[in-house]
Amino acid sequence: MKFRALVVLAMAAGAAPAAWKAGVAAVRITPTEPIWLAGYAARTRPSEGVRQDIYAKALAIEDGAGVVSVIVTLDLVGIRRNLAEPAAARIRDEHGIPRERILFNASHTHSAPLVGDPTNYLERMGPEASQRADVIQRYTRALSDQIVSAAGQAIRGRKAATLHFEQGFAGFAVNRRRVGNRQYPGPVDHDVPVLLVRGADSTPYAILFGYACHNTVMGDYTVHGDYAGYAQHILQERFPGATALFVQGAGADANPLPRRKPEHLERYGATLADAVEEVVKGKMRPVSGNLYAAMELVETRFAPHTRQEFEEKTKSRNAQEAAHARRQLAIFAKEGKFQETQPYPVQAWRFGDTFTLLALGGELVVDYSLRFKGKYGWDQTWVAGYSNDVFGYIPSLRVLKEGGYEGGGAFLFGSFPGPFADDVEERIAAGVDRVVARTRR
């Protein structure tokens, strides 16, 4: 009898919900002076006002083993490693959180400040280029402190919580590669994954949600978070006291269409908020178990190039192609070679047996999301692009062969040689397999 009682008690203990704790914070990162905006090469002047405040938000999660992980979401076009890694190091040093348990994701709004090195933009900044570059550098220095502050506030604010997960749908994302190429396939990812954090009184405390679509409704000169910023604002109005955090998915080849009207910001923001609200008010799966994390840098390769090839391209009638070729020749003159490889961050967070969040770098096309969900489970897999290092477009083999902007043309606007070698998808997929396996041991 005593033995049976112990077995029953052990079974009951194993079935108990995980003892989660969670903290959330939001720090405003709206620029306080006119600044060059990121995302659109056609812009010719700095910002001219603020349509909506933008934020760095953090959600810190402590599992039943007392291990803390933190995700930082940013209303920015992207975050590069030279900003993410120092911020992660500060969070690690101040709070003892290892790198694999720190995740950065950018919403990819094209209506937020340019962050980091403005070198490639200087030629378009006009006669006040130096002064405008100084503004960008000041903003970037302040942003680093704001990111660390948001993470610290969330970590210190942890309290008893329950976690719940489910996915909904929203249908305004359109595969933009079919615009002008109707013969192309048009895959999209309309899933809306939601991680709901409830406080001890069951009131929604934090709502982490995602969608796979460019934040490119508007292309004017005002600062805002685009449709994702509006969705977060609407959700916070509908769930008073809760903080909404947006995670960008594999939306590199998806646009909100139609677009370019201010009312579309409200329309798509409300559509996404409706999808999230439907999930939150429906039946969600409780998250049990612990949070397991793994991360690595995968070596991706660029297709080989020759000096003669770029010398010929300096004569191109395409101004961007000629400028890119000149930049590559300058790199060759300094380094004696063209860049051959690029480290690519791959990260996995497994929330018990409920779901796995895959956070992948760069502007990730939808094929990766569909591939990994098909392999690891459609109901149990959340794929986020634009994480930890957003350095360029990450094509699948299909998109690479089709070519176009996402297939390699976008590299003309930066300092990478581009395009990727044909094995880019398989190298990334192998890295994902490895980090997922490490979270399942």
C-alpha positions in Angstrom: 0.0 0.0 0.0 2.8 2.4 0.9 4.6 1.6 -2.4 1.4 2.2 -4.4 0.8 5.5 -2.6 4.3 6.7 -3.5 3.7 5.7 -7.2 0.5 7.7 -7.2 2.2 10.7 -5.7 5.0 10.5 -8.2 2.6 10.3 -11.1 0.7 13.3 -9.8 3.9 15.3 -9.3 4.9 14.4 -12.9 1.6 15.6 -14.2 1.7 19.0 -12.4 2.2 22.1 -14.5 5.6 23.5 -14.8 6.5 26.2 -12.3 7.1 29.0 -14.8 8.0 32.5 -14.0 8.0 35.4 -16.5 8.8 39.0 -16.7 8.1 41.5 -19.5 9.3 45.0 -20.3 9.1 47.6 -23.0 11.5 50.4 -23.6 10.7 53.2 -26.1 13.3 53.5 -28.9 11.6 56.3 -30.9 14.3 58.6 -32.3 14.3 62.1 -30.8 15.7 63.9 -33.9 15.4 63.5 -37.6 17.3 60.3 -38.7 17.8 58.3 -41.9 15.3 55.5 -42.1 16.2 51.9 -43.1 14.7 49.6 -45.7 14.1 51.6 -48.8 17.0 52.6 -51.0 14.8 55.2 -52.8 14.6 57.5 -49.7 16.6 60.7 -50.2 16.2 62.5 -46.9 15.9 61.8 -43.1 12.7 61.2 -41.2 10.0 63.9 -41.0 8.0 62.9 -38.0 6.7 60.1 -35.8 3.5 58.3 -36.7 3.8 55.8 -33.9 6.3 55.1 -31.1 8.6 52.1 -31.6 10.0 49.8 -28.9 12.5 47.3 -27.7 10.5 44.7 -25.7 11.8 41.8 -23.7 10.1 38.6 -22.3 12.1 36.7 -19.7 11.0 33.1 -19.0 12.2 31.0 -16.1 11.4 27.3 -16.2 10.9 24.8 -13.4 14.6 24.1 -13.2 15.2 27.8 -12.4 16.9 28.4 -15.8 16.2 31.8 -17.4 15.8 32.6 -21.1 15.1 36.0 -22.6 13.7 37.1 -26.0 14.1 40.7 -27.1 11.9 42.0 -29.9 12.7 45.1 -31.8 10.7 47.5 -34.0 13.6 47.8 -36.4 14.5 46.7 -39.9 17.1 44.3 -38.5 19.9 43.8 -36.0 23.5 42.9 -36.9 25.9 40.7 -35.0 28.1 43.7 -34.1 25.2 45.0 -32.1 23.6 41.8 -30.9 26.7 40.1 -29.6 27.9 42.9 -27.3 24.4 43.3 -26.0 24.1 39.6 -25.3 27.5 39.7 -23.6 26.3 42.4 -21.3 23.1 40.5 -20.5 25.2 37.4 -19.8 27.6 39.2 -17.5 24.9 41.1 -15.6 22.4 38.2 -15.2 24.3 35.0 -15.9 22.3 34.0 -18.9 24.2 32.0 -21.6 24.1 33.1 -25.2 21.9 30.3 -26.5 19.2 31.5 -24.1 19.2 35.1 -25.5 17.2 35.7 -28.6 17.0 38.9 -30.7 14.3 39.3 -33.3 13.5 42.4 -35.5 10.1 43.1 -36.9 11.6 44.4 -40.1 9.6 47.6 -40.2 10.9 49.8 -43.0 9.9 52.9 -41.0 12.5 52.7 -38.3 15.9 54.3 -38.0 19.0 53.0 -39.8 21.2 51.3 -37.2 24.9 50.5 -37.2 27.4 51.4 -39.9 25.9 53.9 -42.4 28.8 53.6 -44.9 26.8 52.1 -47.7 24.2 54.9 -47.3 26.6 57.8 -47.3 26.5 58.4 -51.0 22.8 58.9 -50.9 22.7 61.2 -47.8 23.6 64.3 -49.7 25.8 67.2 -48.7 25.1 66.7 -44.9 26.2 63.1 -45.0 28.7 63.4 -42.1 26.2 65.1 -39.8 23.5 62.5 -40.7 25.9 59.7 -40.0 26.6 61.1 -36.6 22.9 61.0 -35.8 22.8 57.3 -36.8 25.8 56.5 -34.6 24.3 58.3 -31.6 21.1 56.4 -32.0 22.9 53.1 -32.3 24.9 53.7 -29.1 21.7 54.6 -27.2 19.9 51.6 -28.6 22.5 49.1 -27.2 21.8 50.5 -23.7 18.0 50.3 -24.3 18.1 46.7 -25.4 20.1 45.7 -22.3 17.8 47.8 -20.1 14.7 46.1 -21.5 16.2 42.6 -21.0 17.2 43.6 -17.4 13.8 44.9 -16.5 12.1 41.7 -17.7 14.6 39.5 -15.9 14.2 41.4 -12.6 10.4 41.4 -13.0 9.9 37.7 -13.1 6.8 36.4 -11.3 4.7 33.2 -11.1 3.1 32.5 -14.5 1.5 29.9 -16.7 2.4 29.6 -20.4 0.0 28.6 -23.2 0.6 28.0 -26.9 -1.5 27.7 -30.0 -1.6 29.0 -33.6 -4.1 30.9 -35.6 -4.3 32.2 -39.2 -4.2 35.6 -41.0 -4.4 36.0 -44.7 -3.0 39.3 -45.9 0.6 38.1 -46.7 1.1 37.6 -50.5 4.2 36.0 -52.1 5.6 39.1 -53.7 7.9 37.3 -56.2 4.8 36.6 -58.2 4.3 40.3 -58.8 5.6 40.6 -62.3 6.4 36.8 -62.4 3.0 35.1 -62.3 4.6 31.9 -63.5 6.4 31.6 -60.1 4.8 29.5 -57.3 3.4 31.6 -54.5 4.0 29.8 -51.2 3.2 31.8 -48.0 3.0 31.0 -44.3 -0.2 32.3 -42.9 0.2 30.8 -39.4 0.0 33.1 -36.4 1.8 31.4 -33.5 1.0 32.7 -30.1 2.7 32.2 -26.7 0.4 33.5 -24.0 1.8 34.3 -20.5 -0.8 34.6 -17.7 -0.1 35.8 -14.3 -1.0 34.0 -11.1 -4.5 35.5 -11.3 -4.9 34.1 -14.9 -4.9 37.6 -16.4 -2.9 37.9 -19.7 0.5 39.3 -18.8 2.4 39.0 -22.1 1.4 38.0 -25.6 4.2 36.9 -27.9 3.0 36.4 -31.4 4.3 36.1 -34.9 3.6 36.4 -38.6 5.7 35.9 -41.8 5.3 39.1 -43.9 7.4 42.2 -44.6 6.5 45.2 -42.6 6.3 47.4 -45.7 2.8 48.9 -45.8 4.2 52.4 -46.0 7.3 53.9 -47.5 7.1 57.5 -46.4 9.3 59.5 -44.0 7.5 58.9 -40.7 8.6 56.6 -37.9 6.3 53.7 -36.9 6.2 49.9 -36.5 4.1 49.3 -39.6 1.3 46.7 -39.4 3.1 44.8 -36.6 3.4 48.0 -34.5 -0.3 48.6 -34.9 -1.2 45.0 -34.1 0.8 45.2 -30.9 -0.9 48.5 -29.9 -4.4 47.1 -30.7 -3.8 44.0 -28.6 -2.6 46.0 -25.6 -5.8 48.0 -25.8 -7.9 44.8 -26.0 -6.0 43.2 -23.1 -5.2 45.9 -20.6 -2.1 45.3 -18.5 -0.6 42.9 -21.1 2.4 43.6 -23.2 2.3 42.4 -26.8 5.5 41.4 -28.5 5.8 40.7 -32.3 8.2 38.1 -33.8 8.9 38.3 -37.5 8.7 34.9 -39.3 10.1 33.7 -42.6 8.6 36.6 -44.5 11.4 37.6 -46.8 9.4 37.0 -50.0 6.0 38.1 -48.6 4.4 41.6 -48.7 1.1 42.9 -47.3 -0.9 43.5 -50.4 -2.4 45.9 -51.4 -0.5 48.5 -49.5 0.8 52.1 -49.5 -2.3 53.7 -47.9 -2.2 54.8 -44.2 -5.5 53.0 -43.6 -3.8 49.7 -44.5 -1.7 50.0 -41.3 -4.8 49.9 -39.2 -6.5 47.3 -41.4 -3.6 44.7 -41.4 -2.8 45.5 -37.8 -6.4 44.8 -36.8 -6.5 41.7 -38.9 -3.4 40.3 -37.2 -4.7 41.4 -33.8 -8.0 39.7 -34.5 -6.2 36.4 -35.3 -4.2 36.6 -32.1 -7.2 37.5 -30.0 -9.1 34.5 -31.4 -6.3 32.3 -30.3 -6.0 33.8 -26.8 -9.7 33.5 -26.2 -9.9 30.0 -27.6 -8.5 26.7 -26.3 -4.7 26.9 -25.9 -2.3 24.1 -24.9 -0.6 24.6 -21.6 3.1 24.5 -21.8 4.7 22.0 -19.5 8.3 20.8 -18.9 11.4 22.9 -19.1 12.9 25.2 -21.8 15.8 23.7 -23.6 18.1 25.9 -25.8 20.9 25.4 -28.3 22.6 27.6 -30.8 25.4 27.5 -33.3 27.0 29.5 -36.2 26.7 27.7 -39.5 29.2 28.5 -42.2 27.4 29.6 -45.4 29.3 30.1 -48.6 29.1 32.7 -51.4 29.4 31.7 -55.0 33.0 32.2 -56.3 33.9 35.5 -58.0 36.9 36.8 -59.9 38.5 40.2 -60.0 37.9 40.4 -63.8 34.2 39.7 -63.3 33.8 42.8 -61.0 36.0 44.9 -63.2 33.7 44.3 -66.1 30.7 45.1 -63.9 32.0 48.6 -63.1 31.1 49.4 -66.6 27.5 48.3 -66.1 24.6 50.7 -67.0 23.0 49.5 -63.8 24.2 52.1 -61.3 23.8 49.7 -58.3 25.6 46.9 -60.0 28.5 49.2 -61.0 28.7 50.7 -57.4 28.6 47.2 -55.9 31.5 46.1 -58.2 33.5 49.1 -57.1 33.0 48.2 -53.4 34.1 44.6 -54.1 37.2 45.7 -55.9 38.0 48.0 -52.9 37.6 45.1 -50.6 39.9 43.0 -52.8 42.5 45.7 -52.8 42.5 45.8 -49.0 42.1 42.1 -48.2 43.6 40.4 -51.2 40.5 38.3 -51.7 36.7 38.5 -51.9 34.6 37.3 -48.9 34.0 33.6 -49.3 31.9 32.6 -46.2 29.5 34.2 -43.8 28.6 32.8 -40.3 24.9 32.2 -40.0 23.1 32.0 -36.6 20.8 29.0 -35.9 19.0 28.8 -32.6 16.4 26.5 -31.1 14.2 26.8 -28.0 12.2 23.7 -27.1 9.3 24.4 -24.7 8.9 21.0 -23.1 7.0 18.8 -25.4 4.6 21.6 -26.5 6.5 23.4 -29.3 9.9 24.4 -30.6 10.8 27.9 -31.6 13.5 28.1 -34.4 15.2 31.4 -34.6 17.2 31.8 -37.8 19.3 34.8 -39.1 18.8 37.0 -42.1 15.8 37.7 -44.3 14.5 34.1 -44.5 12.3 33.1 -47.4 9.1 31.1 -46.7 10.5 27.8 -48.1 12.5 27.3 -44.9 9.5 27.7 -42.7 7.5 25.2 -44.7 10.4 22.7 -44.8 11.0 22.8 -41.0 7.4 22.7 -40.1 6.9 19.7 -42.3 9.9 18.0 -40.7 9.4 18.8 -37.0 5.6 19.2 -36.9 3.1 21.7 -38.2 1.5 22.1 -34.8 4.7 22.1 -32.8 7.0 24.3 -34.8 7.4 28.1 -34.8 9.9 29.5 -37.4 11.3 33.0 -36.9 13.6 34.7 -39.4 15.3 38.1 -38.8 16.9 36.8 -35.7 20.3 37.5 -34.1 22.0 38.7 -37.3 20.0 40.3 -40.3 22.8 40.7 -42.9 20.9 39.9 -46.1 18.4 37.7 -47.9 18.6 33.9 -47.2 17.2 32.2 -50.4 16.2 28.6 -50.6 17.7 26.6 -53.5 14.5 27.2 -55.5 14.7 31.0 -55.0 18.4 31.0 -55.6 17.9 29.3 -59.0 15.0 31.6 -59.9 17.2 34.6 -59.1 15.7 38.1 -58.6 16.0 40.4 -55.6 15.7 37.7 -52.9 17.8 35.3 -54.9 20.9 37.5 -54.9 20.0 40.9 -56.4 19.6 42.5 -52.9 23.4 42.0 -52.3 24.0 44.9 -54.8 23.0 47.3 -52.0 25.6 46.0 -49.5 29.2 44.9 -49.1 28.8 41.1 -49.6 29.8 39.6 -52.9 26.6 37.5 -53.3 24.9 35.4 -54.3 25.1 32.4 -52.1 26.5 29.0 -53.3 23.9 26.4 -54.2 24.4 24.5 -51.0 23.1 27.3 -48.7 19.8 25.7 -47.9 21.3 22.3 -47.1 24.0 23.9 -44.9 21.3 25.8 -42.9 19.0 22.7 -42.7 21.9 20.6 -41.3 22.6 23.3 -38.7 18.9 23.3 -37.7 19.0 19.5 -37.4 21.9 19.7 -35.0 20.5 22.4 -32.7 17.1 20.7 -32.6 18.7 17.4 -31.7 20.6 19.0 -28.9 17.4 20.4 -27.4 15.8 16.9 -27.5 18.5 15.0 -25.7 
